Amino acid sequence: RSPASVPARVQEAAMRSRVAADSFVPASYLRDQLLLASRSSENLVDGCVGGFSRTSSLADLAYVAVPGLTQRVVHNRSVVSLANLSDNFSEIPAHESPVVLTGGSSRPLAGAAAVAMLSTLMCGYSLGSMNTLSKPLRAALGIPPAALTPEGVAIPLPSNDLLWSLIVSIFMLGALLGCNATTALTDRWGRKTYLLWVTAVFFVGALLEAASALPECAVAGGWLVCFDRVLLLLLGRLVSGIACGGAAVVVPLYLGEVSPAHLRGALGTANQLALGLGMLAAQLLGLPAGLGTLQGWPVLLGLPALPALLQLLFQPLLLESPRWYVVMGNDIMAEEMLVQLRDRPPDDLEVQEELYCMLEAARRGHDLLQIQLERSLTRASSHSSCGSNLGAQSQAMGAAGCGSALPAAHMSLDDVAQLRAPPIWQAVATQPAVRRALLITVSLTALQQLSGVANLFNFSSTYLLARGFSDATCASVAVAVHASNVCATLLTALLMDYLGRRRLLLASTFGAAACAALLTLAAASPLEPWAPPLCIAAAAGFVGSFALGLGPVALLLPAEVFPAAYRSTGAALASSVHWTAQFATTFVFLLQAERLGAAAFVPHAALLLFGLVFAAVHVPETRGKSLDQIEKELSRS
């Protein structure tokens, strides 16, 4: 920065920091002193929008945008210092007056967030496109649930149900591949570049799904499967799933890194809302009055190509993450991106304070990593070949050969902590905090999908038609569950602020179990006049209960309960469990429904009750506690 853009008091403070008046001072050192002098050392920056400083409770938030994240340290839209965090959740603060959060957004930030969330919209659309569309699509593929004999007798075809389950669930296998590849690629390429590659993959997947209508196929009433169409659709679903898995990781990460700390929870809610709106749009368009016909289904499957093109068109609005630049050692570009995103002058106190926190984390990581590498090189020098410790470190850091490593400035603080810490499987055996954090996150993530909510999203129309409900009831259920999902997403952050994570999780799990029981009652008596309304209400209540607590809390906890050294590894494990459990429960549901009939959701209700007991015993309340406090509580358990 040119000296003219820095206030005189800042220049004077920087000049006084020189060791001697005639000593040589590198430009980088002088610039750092100018930056440090312009950053506040108070608990809160007076007059700053958002009240951010290095000692604010907002500085304790992870760089990820998930619903309810901010509510751990913010109550009634007010924030205090981290040292007095618990005091902010009492009725009468004893130590300091909280700062009320206002504003914080800007036009560049809003544009970047909106363009990024188009990926989430496409993901939700692809996730929800197989339910109301199932009847015409299965007919076009030659895999209806039953085939008619010349006498007009319907014969069930379980093999067709199995193939349809594979078409639906292969999307989750693709997402599993995509989410596991994201961490390495997004660190190497950058958040923006990787996000645009995800968009390109979405575009290809949508074209492949739409192209499944091209092969000629003679519809034979279910007796002859159109394998050319099925194979193209399977490939398209797999490719779209890979893109969705990547978007599910990189979009919350990107939003968390470009947004002010106090807006990460709100942007997380907006991102989940985009997912829900995408699913709702797919359900509405899949109705017979829309594109849910033998002629319209290719158009419906190819529609994600439009937001993909729109995202590529508006990609100049996507500004690269400043935190990624810091991790890569380019603090000049990090400051430039942060200034653009906040739409403020370079010498703004809060901008400099935010940049200071990013740079200090990188500097601490640099020092720790240099010490570790020096120790490893010392150990390796006594051997004629590569030592196992150094080789393992080089591999972990992405090195190409023996003893080489990426520059330390390219490593985040969490990456450095991972290099210094033992593997997570060893920590599980020796550290109670890691063991309980892994138990909580993996169990809740598995419960989230084994609850059966994905089966309502993907198979409600197929299941209810088989039980004897009318097409109108099936359409009403499909729309109601996704509308309930959207409404509940809007309420999540507000309820987390007043109820906390634990109580909301317990109430949500119990509500979902109760609604699963009511759905079973309705499915057992489809001809009763009260059955259709009860079915609609129970299905909507099931999904609404899930979206209020079990869904967002399970998504949020990995960022709060894992120690820093294992946070990214734990989140990756939870994400893998999420997609694996969703694939398993989706793939077997139609077989499960055939065997159990009206009781198809009874196993899910039983698992929810088991999860309720588990959550009551093992899941702590994290609201109003710092990450260090949470780790200490888990260590004492």
FENJO-V712830 format. One record per residue. N is the residue number from 0. PHI is phi in whole degrees, -180 to 180 (none if undefined). OMEGA is omega as a letter, one per 40 degrees, with the letter a starting at -180 (NA if undefined). BURIAL is I if it has 16 or more other C-alpha atoms within 10 Angstrom, else O. Layout:
n:phi:omega:burial
N:PHI:OMEGA:BURIAL
N:PHI:OMEGA:BURIAL
//
This chain:
n:phi:omega:burial
0:none:i:O
1:-71:a:O
2:-57:a:O
3:-65:a:O
4:-87:a:O
5:-107:a:I
6:-57:a:O
7:-60:a:O
8:-64:i:O
9:-72:i:I
10:-62:i:I
11:-64:i:O
12:-63:i:O
13:-69:a:I
14:-66:i:I
15:-67:a:O
16:-81:i:O
17:-68:a:O
18:-69:i:O
19:-147:a:O
20:-64:a:O
21:-100:a:O
22:-79:i:O
23:-79:i:O
24:-119:i:O
25:-60:a:O
26:-61:a:O
27:-65:i:O
28:-68:i:O
29:-62:a:I
30:-63:i:I
31:-61:i:O
32:-66:i:I
33:-62:i:I
34:-67:a:I
35:-63:a:I
36:-70:a:I
37:-91:a:I
38:-105:a:I
39:-74:i:I
40:-110:i:O
41:-82:i:O
42:-61:i:I
43:-136:i:I
44:-83:a:I
45:-62:i:O
46:79:a:O
47:-79:i:I
48:-67:a:I
49:94:i:I
50:58:a:I
51:-91:i:I
52:-157:a:I
53:-66:i:I
54:-105:i:I
55:-69:i:I
56:-62:i:I
57:-65:i:I
58:-70:a:I
59:-94:a:I
60:-90:i:I
61:-72:i:I
62:-84:i:I
63:-153:a:I
64:-104:i:I
65:-133:a:I
66:-59:i:I
67:83:a:I
68:-58:a:I
69:-69:a:I
70:-68:i:I
71:-70:a:I
72:-119:a:I
73:-123:i:I
74:-131:a:I
75:53:i:O
76:60:i:I
77:-125:a:I
78:-137:i:I
79:-129:i:I
80:-74:a:I
81:-63:a:I
82:-64:a:O
83:-113:a:I
84:-60:a:I
85:-63:a:I
86:-66:a:I
87:-69:a:I
88:-98:i:I
89:-93:a:O
90:-68:a:O
91:-125:i:O
92:-60:a:O
93:-100:a:O
94:-107:a:O
95:-153:i:O
96:-85:a:O
97:-69:i:I
98:-95:a:I
99:-80:a:O
100:-81:i:I
101:-140:i:O
102:61:i:O
103:101:a:I
104:-89:i:I
105:-152:a:O
106:-65:i:O
107:-62:i:I
108:-65:i:I
109:-62:i:I
110:-65:i:I
111:-64:a:I
112:-66:a:I
113:-64:i:I
114:-66:i:I
115:-64:a:I
116:-74:i:I
117:-62:i:I
118:-64:i:I
119:-67:i:I
120:-60:i:I
121:-65:i:I
122:-63:i:I
123:-63:i:I
124:-62:a:I
125:-66:i:I
126:-64:a:I
127:-99:a:I
128:-85:a:I
129:-101:a:I
130:-88:a:I
131:-67:i:I
132:-83:a:I
133:-60:a:I
134:-65:i:I
135:-69:a:I
136:-69:i:I
137:-65:i:I
138:-66:a:I
139:-68:i:I
140:-87:a:I
141:77:a:I
142:-130:i:I
143:-68:a:I
144:-62:a:I
145:-145:i:I
146:-117:a:I
147:-98:i:O
148:-81:i:O
149:-57:i:O
150:-84:i:O
151:86:i:O
152:-91:i:O
153:-83:i:O
154:-115:i:O
155:-61:i:O
156:-124:a:O
157:-59:i:I
158:-65:i:O
159:-68:i:I
160:-62:i:I
161:-65:i:I
162:-67:i:I
163:-65:i:I
164:-61:i:I
165:-66:i:I
166:-60:i:I
167:-71:a:I
168:-84:i:I
169:-65:i:I
170:-58:a:I
171:-70:i:I
172:-64:i:I
173:-63:i:I
174:-64:i:I
175:-62:i:I
176:-66:a:I
177:-65:a:I
178:-70:a:I
179:-76:i:I
180:-88:a:O
181:-70:a:I
182:-57:a:I
183:-67:a:O
184:-72:a:O
185:-70:i:I
186:-73:a:I
187:-82:a:O
188:-91:a:O
189:101:a:I
190:-65:a:I
191:-65:a:I
192:-61:a:I
193:-66:i:I
194:-62:i:I
195:-70:i:I
196:-65:i:O
197:-60:i:I
198:-61:i:I
199:-62:i:I
200:-67:i:I
201:-57:a:I
202:-62:i:I
203:-64:i:I
204:-62:i:I
205:-64:i:I
206:-66:i:I
207:-65:i:I
208:-64:i:I
209:-66:a:I
210:-70:i:I
211:-65:i:I
212:-84:a:I
213:-72:a:O
214:-61:i:O
215:-69:a:O
216:-150:i:I
217:-92:a:O
218:-68:a:O
219:-118:i:I
220:67:i:I
221:102:a:I
222:-85:a:I
223:-135:a:O
224:-82:i:I
225:-86:a:I
226:-67:i:O
227:-62:i:I
228:-67:a:I
229:-62:a:I
230:-66:i:O
231:-64:i:I
232:-67:i:I
233:-61:i:I
234:-65:i:I
235:-64:i:I
236:-65:i:I
237:-64:a:I
238:-65:i:I
239:-62:i:I
240:-64:i:I
241:-59:i:I
242:-64:a:I
243:-66:i:I
244:-62:i:I
245:-67:i:I
246:-65:a:I
247:-64:i:I
248:-97:a:I
249:-77:a:I
250:-67:i:I
251:-61:i:I
252:-66:i:I
253:-62:a:I
254:-62:i:I
255:-69:a:I
256:-89:i:I
257:-96:a:I
258:-98:i:I
259:-61:a:I
260:-57:a:I
261:-76:i:I
262:-105:a:I
263:-65:i:I
264:-66:i:I
265:-66:i:I
266:-69:i:I
267:-63:i:I
268:-65:i:I
269:-62:i:I
270:-66:i:I
271:-65:i:I
272:-65:i:I
273:-63:i:I
274:-62:a:I
275:-66:i:I
276:-67:i:I
277:-63:i:I
278:-66:i:I
279:-64:i:I
280:-62:i:I
281:-65:i:I
282:-65:a:I
283:-66:a:I
284:-70:a:I
285:-82:i:I
286:-72:a:I
287:-57:i:I
288:-74:i:O
289:-105:a:O
290:-105:a:I
291:-81:a:I
292:-132:i:I
293:-66:i:I
294:-96:a:O
295:-95:a:I
296:-63:i:I
297:-63:i:I
298:-65:i:I
299:-61:a:I
300:-70:a:I
301:-90:a:I
302:-61:i:I
303:-58:i:I
304:-65:a:I
305:-69:i:O
306:-64:i:I
307:-64:i:I
308:-65:i:O
309:-63:i:O
310:-67:i:I
311:-66:i:I
312:-67:a:O
313:-98:a:O
314:-62:i:I
315:-60:i:O
316:-74:i:I
317:-78:i:I
318:-91:a:I
319:-64:a:I
320:-65:i:I
321:-64:i:I
322:-66:i:I
323:-64:i:I
324:-63:i:I
325:-64:i:I
326:-62:i:I
327:-83:i:I
328:86:a:I
329:-109:a:I
330:-76:i:I
331:-65:i:O
332:-68:i:I
333:-61:i:I
334:-66:i:I
335:-62:i:O
336:-66:a:I
337:-66:i:I
338:-63:i:I
339:-66:a:I
340:-67:a:I
341:-85:i:I
342:56:a:I
343:-135:i:O
344:-68:a:O
345:-61:a:I
346:-92:i:I
347:-62:a:O
348:-62:a:I
349:-71:i:I
350:-62:i:I
351:-68:i:I
352:-67:i:I
353:-65:i:I
354:-66:i:I
355:-59:a:I
356:-63:i:I
357:-65:a:I
358:-68:a:I
359:-65:i:O
360:-62:i:O
361:-68:i:I
362:-66:i:I
363:-62:i:O
364:-63:i:I
365:-62:a:I
366:-63:a:O
367:-62:a:I
368:-70:i:I
369:-63:i:O
370:-62:a:O
371:-64:i:I
372:-68:i:I
373:-62:i:O
374:-64:a:O
375:-66:i:I
376:-66:i:I
377:-63:i:O
378:-66:a:O
379:-74:a:I
380:-67:i:O
381:-84:a:O
382:-119:i:O
383:-80:i:O
384:-128:a:O
385:-63:i:I
386:-76:a:I
387:-66:a:O
388:-66:a:O
389:-68:i:I
390:-62:i:I
391:-66:i:I
392:-66:a:I
393:-63:i:I
394:-66:a:I
395:-64:a:O
396:-90:i:I
397:82:a:O
398:-73:a:I
399:-88:a:O
400:-144:a:O
401:-67:i:I
402:78:i:I
403:-97:a:O
404:-155:i:I
405:-67:i:O
406:-55:a:O
407:-61:a:I
408:-66:a:I
409:-85:a:I
410:-104:i:I
411:-77:a:I
412:-65:i:I
413:-65:i:I
414:-64:i:I
415:-64:i:I
416:-60:i:I
417:-68:i:I
418:-65:a:I
419:-81:a:O
420:-92:i:O
421:-68:i:O
422:-58:a:O
423:-64:i:I
424:-66:i:O
425:-73:i:O
426:-66:i:O
427:-60:a:I
428:-78:a:O
429:-117:a:O
430:-118:a:O
431:-60:a:I
432:-65:i:I
433:-69:a:I
434:-61:a:I
435:-73:i:I
436:-62:i:I
437:-67:i:I
438:-60:a:O
439:-67:a:I
440:-69:a:I
441:-68:a:I
442:-66:a:I
443:-68:i:I
444:-65:i:I
445:-64:i:I
446:-62:i:I
447:-54:a:I
448:-90:i:I
449:-73:i:I
450:-65:i:I
451:95:a:I
452:-65:i:I
453:-65:i:I
454:-70:i:I
455:-67:i:I
456:-65:a:I
457:-100:a:I
458:-129:a:I
459:-60:a:I
460:-67:i:I
461:-62:a:I
462:-67:a:I
463:-72:i:I
464:-62:i:I
465:-67:i:I
466:-83:i:I
467:105:i:O
468:-80:a:I
469:-76:i:I
470:-61:a:O
471:-64:i:O
472:-65:i:I
473:-62:i:I
474:-66:i:I
475:-64:i:I
476:-63:a:I
477:-60:i:I
478:-72:a:I
479:-64:a:I
480:-67:a:I
481:-79:i:I
482:-66:i:I
483:-63:i:I
484:-62:a:I
485:-66:a:I
486:-63:a:O
487:-65:i:I
488:-61:i:I
489:-67:a:I
490:-88:a:O
491:-59:a:I
492:-61:i:I
493:-63:a:O
494:-70:i:I
495:-64:a:I
496:-67:a:I
497:-97:a:O
498:-103:a:O
499:83:a:I
500:-69:a:I
501:-64:a:I
502:-64:i:I
503:-67:i:I
504:-64:a:I
505:-66:i:I
506:-65:a:I
507:-65:a:I
508:-65:i:I
509:-65:i:I
510:-62:i:I
511:-65:i:I
512:-64:i:I
513:-64:a:I
514:-70:i:I
515:-64:i:I
516:-66:i:I
517:-66:i:I
518:-64:i:I
519:-64:i:I
520:-62:i:I
521:-68:a:I
522:-67:a:I
523:-79:a:I
524:-135:a:I
525:-66:a:I
526:-88:i:O
527:-70:a:O
528:-64:a:O
529:-85:a:O
530:-68:a:I
531:-59:i:I
532:-62:i:O
533:-66:i:I
534:-62:i:I
535:-64:a:I
536:-66:a:I
537:-66:i:I
538:-65:i:I
539:-65:i:I
540:-66:i:I
541:-58:a:I
542:-69:i:I
543:-63:i:I
544:-61:i:I
545:-60:a:I
546:-71:i:I
547:-79:a:I
548:-142:a:I
549:-59:i:I
550:-64:a:I
551:-71:a:I
552:-67:i:I
553:-63:i:I
554:-73:a:I
555:-85:a:I
556:-60:i:I
557:-56:i:I
558:-78:a:I
559:-119:a:I
560:-102:a:I
561:-82:i:I
562:-61:a:I
563:-57:a:I
564:-65:a:I
565:-122:a:I
566:-67:a:I
567:-70:i:I
568:-66:i:I
569:-64:i:I
570:-65:i:I
571:-65:i:I
572:-63:i:I
573:-63:i:I
574:-65:i:I
575:-64:i:I
576:-63:i:I
577:-56:a:I
578:-72:i:I
579:-66:i:I
580:-66:i:I
581:-67:i:I
582:-63:a:I
583:-64:a:O
584:-69:i:I
585:-75:a:I
586:-67:a:I
587:-96:a:I
588:-66:a:I
589:-64:i:I
590:-65:i:I
591:-62:i:I
592:-68:i:I
593:-67:a:I
594:-78:a:O
595:-98:i:O
596:65:a:I
597:-64:a:I
598:-90:a:I
599:-62:a:I
600:-96:i:I
601:-64:i:I
602:-58:i:I
603:-69:i:I
604:-64:i:I
605:-65:i:O
606:-64:i:I
607:-66:i:I
608:-66:i:I
609:-62:i:O
610:-64:i:I
611:-63:i:I
612:-65:i:O
613:-60:a:O
614:-65:i:I
615:-64:a:O
616:-89:a:O
617:-110:a:O
618:-86:i:I
619:-86:i:I
620:-85:a:O
621:-107:a:I
622:-65:i:I
623:78:a:I
624:-127:i:I
625:-77:i:I
626:-63:i:I
627:-66:i:O
628:-63:i:O
629:-63:i:I
630:-64:i:I
631:-66:i:O
632:-63:i:O
633:-67:i:I
634:-69:a:O
635:-81:a:O
636:-73:NA:O
//
